[in-house]
Amino acid sequence: MDNLSNSVRYIKGVGPKKSGHLKRLGIKTIKDLFYYFPREYEDRSNYTTLREAAVGEKASLEVEILAGPQIIKPRRNLSILKIPFRDESGHGYLVWFNQDYHKDKLIIGESYRVNGKINRMGMEYQVMNPAYERVGGEDRLGRIIPIYGLTQGLSNNELSKIISSSIKAYIDLVDEVLPNELRRKYRLIGIKEALKNIHFPSSKEALHQARRRLIFEELLILQLGLLLMKTKTQLEEEGIEFPACSDLEGFIGGLPFSLTGAQKKVLSEIEEDMGKAKQMNRLVQGDVGSGKTIIAAASIFRAVRGGYQAAMMAPTEILARQHYESFLSLFGRYNIRCELLVGSLSQKNKESILEDLREGKIDIVVGTHALIQDRVEFYNLGFVVTDEQHRFGVKQRELFSMKGKRPDILVMTATPIPRTLALILYGDLDISTIDELPPGRKEIETYAVNPSMVDRVNAFIDKQISEGRQAYIVSPLIEESESLDLKSVEELYDNYKNKVFKNHRVGLLHGKMKASEKDEIMEAFKNHELDILISTTVIEVGVDVPNANIMVIYDAERFGLAQLHQLRGRVGRGDYQSYCILINNSRSKIAMERMRIMQSSTDGFVISEKDLELRGPGEFFGTRQHGLPDLKIANLFRDLNILKVAQAEAQLIIDNNPRLDGQDYEGLAKRLDELFREVEIIN
């Protein structure tokens, strides 16, 4: 076997059955096996004595076997094997449950290294279910043991053995990807040494060096890939150079409000991009209510006035419809035709819109992901906006871009992300930030309460509704859960509609409803045909209802900070003082800290930093971005210092050698091609 891409099935000791188990872990090839890193480690390298070992913790000891085994059977189906031992500090027993086969394997008078959990029963010390080996040979037990993520049918010991034998047999096939100069510059160990020590560290220092090397490589390659995507865009044929738009000043001047300084700054950055014969790829991130949509509208206005079509893609029909209605009112007096293309339209309407798009009769189309389907063709697409980019990915953006002749692309998100991480998540984009809210917006008062306060919360809701306001009530679950003590949205709806608020109009909204049902309920709430909307997080990104001023979130500890902040942003959009009430069931330290942060800050960027710190990037980003490789070892929060160095180094490489020419960069170019093949970043 001379290829790392060969199937693990043919590794000694694997075969068809075990290869099926490995496949469930995402391990198909020898290379996958090498890069399936331990999730944690158990350090058995420090030996102690029986009396010094902490009860309840695992410990490594050197012991002498004193006598033969005792087998106790206190009840049916339970067998306890006890073997007496001593060390320099005292006497104890090695104890196994239902594992009598160990009784003949330890010899009286011989010394053994053992590792197991220390237990104490009265004055008797015990080492529970220990691993053991005879003293005199190689110390395989007293080392740092890798602990892997497993699947049914595969033990940690089995997976360790498979990886160990694979490393011995095939490690020499692994090619170095980092240039020698780079490894010297940052004092990084070689790839073969790193892979050996990440799985089977010879010491704590060796593990540290292996992790450092592999994390740096992973982050450098990810950042290089994203920068190359951006560079490729800039190096390829020219994009659209939009003509100056004399009407734009009048359009902005005709708005019923003035733009904030932050909005003006971001709009000028977009305008500068639009005036260049290069494709724009720009992210606008701003907190809930910071005014991103009007920036998109002004940019679209310039594109349409320049003779091009524009398209805006939103993640849900509700949000697409809101943008459509907003555009109708903004562009109505300019003879600009805007249409909505969503799944709930009749086939006849869809066909008519598709035909008019092809013929150039429509200036602006707003829709969901239906816009990137093959059958959607444009006459002259020049400007593309995707809203809530964290719901879409690199590949989807690429598909949208192919609908025209390199149209300018504007990406918007209301999920603020710390800048260093934004460079990873959106590394192929230029980033603009609206970090200022429009003047006059009242800060949303936020309160965290425990379930004993629910009656008082309901009385407050009743008072606000009697004054003409509306309320959102959010629950994390659609149906009642047997395993979790959580309020379901259906249970809440039944209780509120038929008991607590039977004199008010109560509606129900959740993700399992048909799109047409969701739209109908949301429209009714928007038109004040409902007083209270009981919902799941489907309203996290939704329609503006200025009259709604209360957001109550049940089981708030079940949500991340960023999501709580998004939900809170559904209120505070009108002239009335707004409130967010978090009903928290948990007394855990992390839950209490989340509630404290929500009460003390309404700044989305501060909250996103804290969210990342508390939960880590895996949960923070939710799902992996389409088209980007997974991170196998790096943690974007914990490894922030390495990330910053990798980002700076990636930029240096791109500045000096954008095509990664030369023998020293062959390995790097090959790895980038493998990981980013779908988006073809290297020519």
C-alpha positions as CSV (number, residue, x, y, z in Angstrom):
1,M,0.0,0.0,0.0
2,D,1.7,3.2,-1.2
3,N,-1.0,5.8,-1.1
4,L,-2.5,7.6,1.9
5,S,-5.8,7.9,0.0
6,N,-6.2,4.1,0.1
7,S,-9.1,2.7,2.1
8,V,-8.6,1.8,5.8
9,R,-10.3,-1.5,5.1
10,Y,-7.0,-2.9,4.0
11,I,-5.1,-1.9,7.1
12,K,-4.0,-4.9,9.1
13,G,-6.6,-5.7,11.8
14,V,-9.4,-3.6,10.2
15,G,-11.5,-5.5,7.6
16,P,-15.0,-4.8,6.4
17,K,-16.8,-4.6,9.8
18,K,-14.4,-2.2,11.5
19,S,-14.1,-0.1,8.3
20,G,-17.8,0.4,8.6
21,H,-17.5,1.7,12.2
22,L,-14.6,4.0,11.1
23,K,-16.7,5.3,8.2
24,R,-19.3,6.5,10.7
25,L,-16.5,8.6,12.3
26,G,-15.7,10.1,8.9
27,I,-12.6,7.9,8.5
28,K,-12.4,6.4,5.1
29,T,-8.7,6.6,4.2
30,I,-5.3,6.2,5.9
31,K,-5.0,10.0,5.7
32,D,-8.3,10.4,7.5
33,L,-7.0,8.1,10.2
34,F,-3.9,10.2,10.7
35,Y,-6.0,13.4,10.9
36,Y,-8.6,12.0,13.3
37,F,-7.2,13.7,16.4
38,P,-7.8,12.7,20.0
39,R,-10.5,14.9,21.7
40,E,-8.6,14.7,25.0
41,Y,-5.8,13.0,26.8
42,E,-5.3,11.0,30.0
43,D,-2.0,11.6,31.6
44,R,-0.8,8.4,33.2
45,S,2.9,9.4,33.1
46,N,3.1,10.6,36.8
47,Y,3.4,7.7,39.2
48,T,2.3,8.1,42.8
49,T,1.8,6.0,45.9
50,L,-1.5,4.5,47.1
51,R,-1.8,6.8,50.1
52,E,-0.8,9.9,48.2
53,A,-3.3,9.2,45.4
54,A,-6.6,11.2,45.4
55,V,-9.7,9.1,46.2
56,G,-12.1,9.3,43.3
57,E,-9.4,10.2,40.8
58,K,-7.4,7.9,38.4
59,A,-3.8,7.2,39.4
60,S,-0.7,5.3,38.2
61,L,1.0,3.0,40.8
62,E,3.8,0.4,40.9
63,V,2.6,-2.5,43.0
64,E,3.6,-6.0,44.1
65,I,1.0,-8.8,44.0
66,L,0.6,-10.3,47.6
67,A,-1.7,-13.3,47.2
68,G,-4.1,-15.1,44.9
69,P,-7.4,-13.8,43.6
70,Q,-10.7,-13.7,45.6
71,I,-14.0,-13.9,43.7
72,I,-17.1,-12.7,45.5
73,K,-20.7,-13.2,44.0
74,P,-23.0,-11.0,46.1
75,R,-25.9,-11.5,43.7
76,R,-26.9,-13.1,40.4
77,N,-25.1,-11.6,37.4
78,L,-22.5,-9.8,39.6
79,S,-19.0,-11.1,40.2
80,I,-16.3,-9.1,42.0
81,L,-12.7,-10.1,41.5
82,K,-10.2,-8.8,44.2
83,I,-6.4,-9.2,44.1
84,P,-4.4,-8.0,47.1
85,F,-1.3,-5.8,46.5
86,R,1.1,-3.5,48.3
87,D,3.3,-0.6,47.4
88,E,5.8,1.4,49.5
89,S,2.9,3.3,51.3
90,G,0.5,0.5,52.1
91,H,-1.8,-2.3,51.1
92,G,-4.9,-2.4,48.8
93,Y,-6.9,-4.4,46.3
94,L,-7.1,-4.4,42.5
95,V,-10.9,-4.8,41.8
96,W,-12.8,-5.8,38.7
97,F,-16.5,-6.3,38.2
98,N,-17.7,-9.2,36.0
99,Q,-14.1,-9.6,34.6
100,D,-13.0,-12.8,36.2
101,Y,-10.6,-13.5,33.3
102,H,-8.0,-11.3,35.0
103,K,-7.6,-13.8,37.9
104,D,-4.9,-15.9,36.3
105,K,-2.9,-13.1,34.6
106,L,-1.2,-11.5,37.7
107,I,1.5,-13.6,39.4
108,I,2.1,-13.5,43.1
109,G,5.4,-11.8,44.1
110,E,5.7,-10.0,40.7
111,S,5.6,-6.2,40.3
112,Y,3.1,-4.4,38.0
113,R,2.4,-1.0,36.8
114,V,-1.4,-0.3,37.2
115,N,-3.7,2.6,36.4
116,G,-7.2,3.0,37.7
117,K,-9.6,5.0,39.8
118,I,-8.8,5.0,43.5
119,N,-11.6,4.0,45.8
120,R,-11.8,3.7,49.6
121,M,-14.2,1.3,51.5
122,G,-13.8,2.0,55.2
123,M,-10.0,1.4,55.8
124,E,-9.6,-0.6,52.5
125,Y,-8.0,1.0,49.5
126,Q,-9.1,-0.2,46.0
127,V,-7.9,0.4,42.5
128,M,-11.0,0.0,40.3
129,N,-11.0,-1.9,36.9
130,P,-7.3,-1.1,36.4
131,A,-5.2,-1.4,33.3
132,Y,-1.9,-3.2,34.1
133,E,1.5,-4.4,32.7
134,R,4.4,-6.2,34.1
135,V,7.4,-4.1,35.3
136,G,10.6,-4.8,33.4
137,G,9.4,-4.2,29.8
138,E,8.7,-1.0,27.9
139,D,6.4,1.3,29.9
140,R,3.4,1.5,27.6
141,L,1.0,2.1,30.5
142,G,2.6,5.1,32.2
143,R,2.3,7.5,29.3
144,I,-0.1,10.1,28.0
145,I,-3.1,8.2,26.6
146,P,-5.2,9.6,23.7
147,I,-8.9,9.6,24.1
148,Y,-10.9,9.6,20.8
149,G,-14.5,10.3,19.9
150,L,-16.0,6.9,19.3
151,T,-18.9,5.1,17.7
152,Q,-20.8,1.9,18.7
153,G,-18.8,-1.2,18.0
154,L,-15.4,0.5,18.4
155,S,-13.5,0.9,21.7
156,N,-10.8,3.5,22.4
157,N,-8.3,0.7,22.8
158,E,-9.1,-0.7,19.3
159,L,-9.0,2.7,17.6
160,S,-5.7,3.5,19.3
161,K,-4.2,0.2,18.1
162,I,-5.4,0.8,14.5
163,I,-3.9,4.3,14.5
164,S,-0.7,3.1,16.1
165,S,-0.1,0.3,13.5
166,S,-1.0,2.7,10.7
167,I,1.5,5.3,11.9
168,K,4.2,2.7,12.1
169,A,3.5,1.4,8.6
170,Y,2.6,4.5,6.6
171,I,3.9,7.7,8.3
172,D,6.8,7.9,5.8
173,L,4.2,8.5,3.0
174,V,3.2,11.8,4.6
175,D,4.6,14.8,2.7
176,E,5.6,18.0,4.4
177,V,3.4,20.9,3.3
178,L,5.0,23.8,5.1
179,P,8.0,25.5,3.4
180,N,11.3,25.0,5.3
181,E,11.7,28.7,5.8
182,L,8.3,29.0,7.5
183,R,9.1,26.1,9.9
184,R,12.4,27.7,10.8
185,K,10.8,31.1,11.2
186,Y,8.2,29.8,13.8
187,R,10.3,26.9,15.1
188,L,7.7,24.3,14.1
189,I,8.4,20.6,14.2
190,G,8.1,18.4,11.0
191,I,4.7,16.9,10.0
192,K,5.7,13.3,10.7
193,E,6.9,14.1,14.2
194,A,3.7,16.2,14.8
195,L,1.4,13.4,13.7
196,K,3.2,10.8,15.9
197,N,3.1,13.0,19.0
198,I,-0.5,14.3,18.6
199,H,-1.7,10.6,18.8
200,F,1.0,9.1,21.1
201,P,2.9,11.9,22.8
202,S,6.3,11.0,24.2
203,S,5.9,13.9,26.8
204,K,3.8,16.9,27.6
205,E,6.2,19.1,25.7
206,A,6.1,16.9,22.7
207,L,2.3,17.1,22.7
208,H,2.5,20.9,23.0
209,Q,4.8,21.1,20.0
210,A,2.7,18.8,17.9
211,R,-0.5,20.7,18.7
212,R,1.2,24.1,17.9
213,R,2.5,22.8,14.6
214,L,-0.8,21.3,13.5
215,I,-2.9,24.2,14.6
216,F,-0.7,26.7,12.8
217,E,-0.8,24.6,9.6
218,E,-4.6,24.3,9.7
219,L,-5.2,28.0,10.3
220,L,-2.6,29.1,7.8
221,I,-4.2,26.9,5.1
222,L,-7.7,28.1,5.9
223,Q,-6.6,31.7,5.8
224,L,-4.6,31.2,2.6
225,G,-7.5,29.6,0.9
226,L,-9.8,32.5,1.8
227,L,-7.3,35.1,0.7
228,L,-6.6,33.2,-2.6
229,M,-10.4,33.3,-3.3
230,K,-10.3,37.0,-2.8
231,T,-7.1,37.4,-4.9
232,K,-8.5,35.2,-7.7
233,T,-11.5,37.5,-7.9
234,Q,-9.2,40.5,-8.2
235,L,-6.8,38.9,-10.7
236,E,-9.5,37.5,-13.1
237,E,-11.3,39.5,-15.8
238,E,-12.7,42.8,-14.9
239,G,-16.0,43.3,-13.1
240,I,-18.7,46.0,-13.6
241,E,-17.7,49.6,-13.3
242,F,-21.0,51.3,-12.4
243,P,-21.5,54.8,-13.6
244,A,-21.8,57.6,-11.1
245,C,-25.5,58.1,-10.0
246,S,-26.6,61.8,-9.7
247,D,-30.0,60.6,-8.4
248,L,-28.6,58.8,-5.4
249,E,-28.2,62.0,-3.3
250,G,-31.9,62.8,-4.0
251,F,-32.9,59.2,-3.1
252,I,-31.1,59.4,0.3
253,G,-32.3,63.0,0.9
254,G,-35.9,61.8,0.3
255,L,-35.8,59.3,3.1
256,P,-37.8,60.1,6.3
257,F,-34.7,59.9,8.4
258,S,-31.0,60.9,8.2
259,L,-28.3,58.3,7.8
260,T,-26.0,57.8,10.8
261,G,-22.2,58.5,10.5
262,A,-21.6,54.7,10.4
263,Q,-24.1,54.2,7.6
264,K,-22.6,57.0,5.5
265,K,-19.1,55.5,6.0
266,V,-20.2,52.0,4.9
267,L,-22.1,53.4,2.0
268,S,-19.1,55.4,0.8
269,E,-17.0,52.1,1.0
270,I,-19.6,50.3,-1.2
271,E,-19.7,53.3,-3.6
272,E,-16.0,53.2,-4.0
273,D,-16.1,49.5,-4.8
274,M,-19.0,50.0,-7.3
275,G,-17.0,52.6,-9.1
276,K,-14.1,50.2,-9.8
277,A,-13.9,47.7,-12.7
278,K,-13.4,44.9,-10.2
279,Q,-16.0,42.6,-8.6
280,M,-17.1,43.8,-5.2
281,N,-17.3,41.2,-2.4
282,R,-18.1,43.1,0.7
283,L,-19.7,42.0,4.0
284,V,-21.7,44.6,6.0
285,Q,-22.1,43.5,9.6
286,G,-24.2,45.5,12.0
287,D,-26.3,45.0,15.1
288,V,-30.0,44.4,14.9
289,G,-31.7,47.7,13.9
290,S,-28.4,49.4,12.8
291,G,-29.9,50.1,9.3
292,K,-28.2,47.7,7.0
293,T,-31.3,47.3,4.7
294,I,-31.3,51.0,3.7
295,I,-27.6,50.7,2.7
296,A,-28.5,47.7,0.5
297,A,-31.4,49.7,-1.0
298,A,-29.2,52.7,-1.8
299,S,-26.6,50.4,-3.5
300,I,-29.3,48.6,-5.5
301,F,-30.7,52.0,-6.5
302,R,-27.3,53.0,-8.0
303,A,-26.9,49.6,-9.8
304,V,-30.4,49.8,-11.4
305,R,-29.9,53.5,-12.4
306,G,-26.7,52.3,-14.1
307,G,-28.7,50.0,-16.3
308,Y,-28.3,46.7,-14.4
309,Q,-30.6,44.2,-12.6
310,A,-30.3,43.6,-8.9
311,A,-31.2,40.6,-6.7
312,M,-31.6,40.2,-3.0
313,M,-31.6,36.7,-1.3
314,A,-33.0,36.2,2.2
315,P,-33.1,33.0,4.3
316,T,-36.8,32.9,4.8
317,E,-40.0,33.8,2.9
318,I,-41.1,36.0,5.8
319,L,-37.9,38.1,5.6
320,A,-37.9,38.1,1.7
321,R,-41.4,39.5,1.8
322,Q,-40.5,42.2,4.3
323,H,-37.6,43.3,2.1
324,Y,-39.9,43.3,-1.0
325,E,-42.5,45.4,0.7
326,S,-39.8,47.8,1.9
327,F,-38.4,48.1,-1.6
328,L,-41.8,48.8,-3.1
329,S,-42.2,51.8,-0.8
330,L,-38.7,53.0,-1.4
331,F,-38.6,52.7,-5.2
332,G,-42.3,53.3,-6.0
333,R,-41.8,56.8,-7.3
334,Y,-38.8,56.0,-9.5
335,N,-40.5,53.7,-12.0
336,I,-38.3,50.8,-10.8
337,R,-40.0,47.4,-11.1
338,C,-39.5,45.0,-8.1
339,E,-40.8,41.4,-7.9
340,L,-40.9,38.7,-5.3
341,L,-39.8,35.1,-6.1
342,V,-40.6,32.6,-3.4
343,G,-41.8,29.0,-3.2
344,S,-45.4,29.8,-2.2
345,L,-46.1,31.6,-5.5
346,S,-48.4,29.9,-8.0
347,Q,-46.6,28.1,-10.9
348,K,-48.1,30.6,-13.4
349,N,-46.8,33.6,-11.4
350,K,-43.3,32.0,-11.1
351,E,-43.1,31.4,-14.9
352,S,-44.2,34.9,-15.6
353,I,-41.5,36.4,-13.3
354,L,-38.8,34.1,-14.7
355,E,-39.7,35.2,-18.2
356,D,-39.6,38.9,-17.3
357,L,-36.3,38.4,-15.5
358,R,-34.8,36.8,-18.6
359,E,-36.1,39.6,-20.8
360,G,-34.9,42.4,-18.5
361,K,-38.4,43.7,-17.7
362,I,-37.8,43.3,-13.9
363,D,-35.2,45.6,-12.3
364,I,-35.0,44.1,-8.8
365,V,-36.0,40.6,-7.6
366,V,-36.2,39.6,-4.0
367,G,-36.4,35.9,-3.0
368,T,-35.2,33.0,-1.0
369,H,-32.6,30.4,-2.1
370,A,-34.9,29.7,-5.1
371,L,-33.0,32.6,-6.8
372,I,-29.9,30.4,-7.3
373,Q,-31.7,27.5,-9.0
374,D,-30.6,26.7,-12.5
375,R,-33.9,27.8,-14.2
376,V,-33.5,31.4,-12.9
377,E,-31.8,33.5,-15.6
378,F,-31.2,37.2,-15.7
379,Y,-31.0,39.6,-18.6
380,N,-28.2,41.7,-17.1
381,L,-27.6,41.0,-13.4
382,G,-25.1,43.5,-11.9
383,F,-25.7,43.6,-8.2
384,V,-26.4,40.8,-5.6
385,V,-27.3,41.1,-1.9
386,T,-27.5,38.1,0.4
387,D,-29.1,38.8,3.8
388,E,-28.1,36.9,7.0
389,Q,-25.0,35.4,5.4
390,H,-24.5,32.9,8.3
391,R,-27.5,31.0,6.8
392,F,-25.7,30.7,3.4
393,G,-22.2,29.7,2.4
394,V,-19.3,30.3,0.1
395,K,-20.6,27.9,-2.5
396,Q,-24.1,29.4,-2.6
397,R,-22.5,32.9,-3.0
398,E,-20.5,31.5,-5.9
399,L,-23.6,30.1,-7.6
400,F,-25.4,33.5,-7.2
401,S,-22.3,35.2,-8.8
402,M,-22.5,33.0,-11.8
403,K,-26.0,34.3,-12.7
404,G,-24.4,37.4,-14.1
405,K,-21.1,38.7,-15.6
406,R,-19.3,38.9,-12.2
407,P,-21.9,41.1,-10.5
408,D,-20.9,43.0,-7.3
409,I,-21.8,41.1,-4.2
410,L,-23.0,42.6,-0.9
411,V,-23.4,40.3,2.1
412,M,-25.3,41.4,5.2
413,T,-25.4,39.9,8.7
414,A,-27.0,41.0,11.9
415,T,-24.9,38.4,13.8
416,P,-21.9,40.5,14.9
417,I,-18.6,38.6,14.9
418,P,-15.3,39.6,16.5
419,R,-13.1,41.0,13.7
420,T,-10.3,38.4,14.0
421,L,-12.9,35.6,13.6
422,A,-14.8,37.4,10.8
423,L,-11.5,37.3,8.8
424,I,-11.8,33.5,9.0
425,L,-15.5,33.1,8.5
426,Y,-15.6,35.7,5.8
427,G,-12.0,35.8,4.8
428,D,-12.8,36.1,1.1
429,L,-14.8,39.3,1.7
430,D,-13.9,42.9,2.5
431,I,-15.6,43.8,5.8
432,S,-17.6,46.9,6.7
433,T,-19.2,47.5,10.1
434,I,-22.1,49.6,11.1
435,D,-21.3,50.1,14.8
436,E,-23.8,52.9,15.6
437,L,-27.6,52.7,16.1
438,P,-30.0,55.4,14.7
439,P,-30.6,58.2,17.3
440,G,-33.7,58.1,19.4
441,R,-33.9,54.3,19.8
442,K,-34.8,53.4,23.3
443,E,-32.6,50.8,24.9
444,I,-34.5,47.5,25.6
445,E,-34.8,46.8,29.3
446,T,-33.7,43.2,30.0
447,Y,-34.6,41.2,33.0
448,A,-33.6,37.6,34.0
449,V,-36.1,35.9,36.3
450,N,-36.7,32.4,37.6
451,P,-39.9,30.5,36.9
452,S,-41.5,31.6,40.3
453,M,-41.9,35.1,38.7
454,V,-44.1,33.8,35.8
455,D,-47.4,35.1,37.3
456,R,-45.9,38.6,37.7
457,V,-44.5,38.5,34.1
458,N,-48.0,37.5,32.8
459,A,-49.6,40.4,34.8
460,F,-47.1,42.8,33.1
461,I,-47.9,41.4,29.7
462,D,-51.6,41.9,30.4
463,K,-51.1,45.5,31.4
464,Q,-49.0,46.3,28.3
465,I,-51.6,44.6,26.0
466,S,-54.4,46.6,27.6
467,E,-52.4,49.7,26.6
468,G,-52.4,48.6,23.0
469,R,-49.0,46.8,22.8
470,Q,-48.2,43.3,21.6
471,A,-45.9,40.5,22.9
472,Y,-43.7,37.7,21.6
473,I,-43.4,34.5,23.8
474,V,-40.6,32.2,22.7
475,S,-40.0,28.5,23.7
476,P,-37.1,26.3,22.5
477,L,-39.3,23.2,21.8
478,I,-42.2,22.5,19.5
479,E,-43.6,19.5,21.4
480,E,-43.5,18.5,25.0
481,S,-40.3,16.6,25.8
482,E,-40.3,13.5,28.1
483,S,-36.6,13.7,28.7
484,L,-36.3,17.5,29.3
485,D,-38.3,19.6,31.8
486,L,-38.9,22.4,29.3
487,K,-41.9,24.4,28.3
488,S,-43.0,23.4,24.8
489,V,-44.5,26.0,22.4
490,E,-47.7,24.0,22.1
491,E,-48.1,23.7,25.8
492,L,-47.5,27.4,26.2
493,Y,-50.0,28.2,23.5
494,D,-52.7,26.0,25.1
495,N,-52.1,27.5,28.5
496,Y,-52.1,31.1,27.3
497,K,-55.0,30.9,24.9
498,N,-57.3,28.9,27.1
499,K,-56.4,30.0,30.6
500,V,-54.0,32.9,31.2
501,F,-54.9,35.2,28.3
502,K,-58.3,33.9,27.2
503,N,-59.5,37.5,26.8
504,H,-56.6,38.3,24.3
505,R,-55.9,37.1,20.8
506,V,-53.1,34.5,20.9
507,G,-51.4,33.0,17.8
508,L,-48.9,30.1,17.4
509,L,-45.9,29.9,15.1
510,H,-43.3,27.2,14.6
511,G,-40.9,25.8,12.0
512,K,-43.0,22.7,11.2
513,M,-45.8,24.8,9.7
514,K,-46.1,25.3,6.0
515,A,-44.6,28.5,4.6
516,S,-48.0,29.8,3.8
517,E,-49.3,29.2,7.3
518,K,-46.3,30.9,8.8
519,D,-46.7,34.0,6.6
520,E,-50.4,34.1,7.4
521,I,-49.8,34.1,11.2
522,M,-46.9,36.6,10.9
523,E,-49.1,38.9,8.8
524,A,-51.9,38.7,11.3
525,F,-49.5,39.7,14.1
526,K,-48.0,42.5,12.0
527,N,-51.5,43.9,11.3
528,H,-52.4,43.7,15.1
529,E,-55.0,41.0,14.5
530,L,-53.2,39.1,17.3
531,D,-52.0,40.4,20.6
532,I,-49.6,37.6,21.6
533,L,-47.5,35.4,19.3
534,I,-46.2,32.2,20.9
535,S,-43.3,31.0,18.8
536,T,-40.1,29.0,18.5
537,T,-36.9,30.7,17.2
538,V,-38.4,30.9,13.7
539,I,-38.9,34.6,14.6
540,E,-35.2,35.1,15.3
541,V,-35.0,36.7,11.8
542,G,-38.4,38.0,11.0
543,V,-40.8,40.8,10.2
544,D,-40.6,44.2,11.9
545,V,-43.6,44.8,14.2
546,P,-43.0,48.3,15.7
547,N,-46.0,47.8,18.0
548,A,-44.6,44.7,19.7
549,N,-42.6,45.8,22.7
550,I,-42.3,42.6,24.9
551,M,-40.1,39.6,24.3
552,V,-40.4,36.8,26.8
553,I,-38.1,33.8,26.4
554,Y,-38.8,30.6,28.3
555,D,-35.9,28.3,29.2
556,A,-33.5,31.0,28.3
557,E,-30.5,28.9,29.5
558,R,-31.1,26.7,26.4
559,F,-30.0,29.5,24.1
560,G,-26.7,31.0,23.2
561,L,-26.0,34.7,23.9
562,A,-26.0,35.6,20.2
563,Q,-29.4,33.9,19.7
564,L,-30.9,35.6,22.8
565,H,-29.6,38.9,21.4
566,Q,-31.2,38.2,18.0
567,L,-34.5,37.4,19.6
568,R,-34.4,40.5,21.8
569,G,-33.9,42.5,18.6
570,R,-37.4,41.6,17.5
571,V,-38.7,44.3,19.9
572,G,-37.5,47.9,20.4
573,R,-38.4,48.8,16.8
574,G,-41.2,51.4,17.6
575,D,-41.7,54.4,19.7
576,Y,-42.6,52.5,22.9
577,Q,-40.3,51.4,25.7
578,S,-39.5,47.7,25.1
579,Y,-38.7,44.8,27.4
580,C,-37.0,41.5,27.2
581,I,-37.7,39.0,30.0
582,L,-35.5,35.9,30.2
583,I,-37.1,33.0,32.2
584,N,-34.1,31.0,33.4
585,N,-34.4,27.6,35.0
586,S,-30.8,26.9,35.6
587,R,-28.6,27.7,38.5
588,S,-25.4,26.7,36.7
589,K,-22.5,29.1,36.7
590,I,-22.5,29.5,32.9
591,A,-26.3,30.1,32.7
592,M,-26.1,32.7,35.4
593,E,-23.2,34.4,33.6
594,R,-25.2,34.5,30.3
595,M,-28.1,36.1,32.0
596,R,-25.8,38.7,33.7
597,I,-24.3,39.6,30.3
598,M,-27.7,39.9,28.6
599,Q,-28.9,42.3,31.4
600,S,-25.7,44.4,31.3
601,S,-25.2,44.8,27.6
602,T,-27.2,45.5,24.4
603,D,-24.0,45.7,22.2
604,G,-24.1,42.8,19.8
605,F,-20.3,42.8,19.4
606,V,-19.6,42.7,23.1
607,I,-22.2,39.8,23.4
608,S,-20.7,37.9,20.5
609,E,-17.2,38.0,22.2
610,K,-18.7,36.7,25.4
611,D,-20.7,34.1,23.6
612,L,-17.6,32.8,21.9
613,E,-15.7,32.8,25.2
614,L,-18.4,30.9,27.0
615,R,-19.4,28.4,24.3
616,G,-16.5,28.1,21.8
617,P,-16.6,28.5,18.1
618,G,-18.2,25.1,17.3
619,E,-21.5,26.1,18.9
620,F,-21.1,29.7,18.0
621,F,-21.2,29.2,14.3
622,G,-23.8,26.5,14.5
623,T,-23.2,24.8,11.1
624,R,-20.1,24.7,9.0
625,Q,-20.0,27.1,6.1
626,H,-20.6,25.4,2.8
627,G,-17.4,25.2,0.8
628,L,-15.0,25.7,3.7
629,P,-13.0,22.8,5.2
630,D,-13.7,21.8,8.8
631,L,-11.3,22.7,11.6
632,K,-10.0,19.4,13.0
633,I,-7.7,20.7,15.8
634,A,-7.8,24.5,16.0
635,N,-10.2,26.3,18.3
636,L,-10.7,29.8,17.0
637,F,-11.1,31.2,20.5
638,R,-8.5,29.3,22.5
639,D,-5.9,29.5,19.6
640,L,-6.5,33.2,18.9
641,N,-2.8,34.1,19.2
642,I,-1.8,31.4,16.7
643,L,-4.7,32.6,14.4
644,K,-3.3,36.1,14.4
645,V,0.2,35.0,13.5
646,A,-1.2,32.6,10.7
647,Q,-3.3,35.5,9.3
648,A,-0.3,37.8,9.1
649,E,1.8,35.1,7.5
650,A,-0.9,34.2,5.0
651,Q,-1.1,37.8,3.9
652,L,2.7,37.9,3.5
653,I,2.7,34.8,1.3
654,I,-0.1,36.2,-0.9
655,D,1.6,39.5,-1.2
656,N,4.9,37.9,-2.3
657,N,3.8,34.7,-4.0
658,P,0.1,34.8,-4.9
659,R,0.3,31.7,-7.1
660,L,2.4,29.7,-4.7
661,D,5.1,29.1,-7.3
662,G,8.3,27.2,-6.5
663,Q,9.2,23.8,-5.2
664,D,9.1,24.9,-1.5
665,Y,5.4,25.8,-1.9
666,E,4.3,22.7,-3.9
667,G,3.0,20.9,-0.8
668,L,1.1,23.9,0.4
669,A,-0.5,24.4,-3.1
670,K,-1.5,20.8,-3.3
671,R,-3.1,20.8,0.2
672,L,-5.0,24.0,-0.7
673,D,-6.2,22.4,-3.9
674,E,-7.5,19.4,-2.0
675,L,-9.3,21.3,0.7
676,F,-10.8,24.1,-1.6
677,R,-11.3,22.0,-4.7
678,E,-15.0,23.0,-5.0
679,V,-14.2,26.7,-5.3
680,E,-11.1,26.3,-7.5
681,I,-8.9,28.8,-5.8
682,I,-5.6,27.9,-7.5
683,N,-5.2,28.0,-11.3
